Amino acid sequence: MQDKKGVIVAVVNNKGGVGKSTICVNLGYALTTLDRRVLVVDLDSQCNTSKLLMKT
């Protein structure tokens, strides 16, 4: 059995309005199209990523 390791990608910037949430959602979607398992964790106090993902 092959040992598979995960990769952690963090999108960080203190300035607001630079597209962090949009980048995270689009990157997560792009990885799922490649049959990757993706976990998006939203630590932003405004929870913009969670709001974007819940609009389904």
FENVENTA-V28680 format. One line per field, one symbol per residue. phi: phi as a letter, one per 20 degrees, with the letter a starting at -180 (. if undefined). Layout:
phi=???
This chain:
phi=.eeddecdcddcaffemdnffffffffffffffemeeccddddffelffffffeee
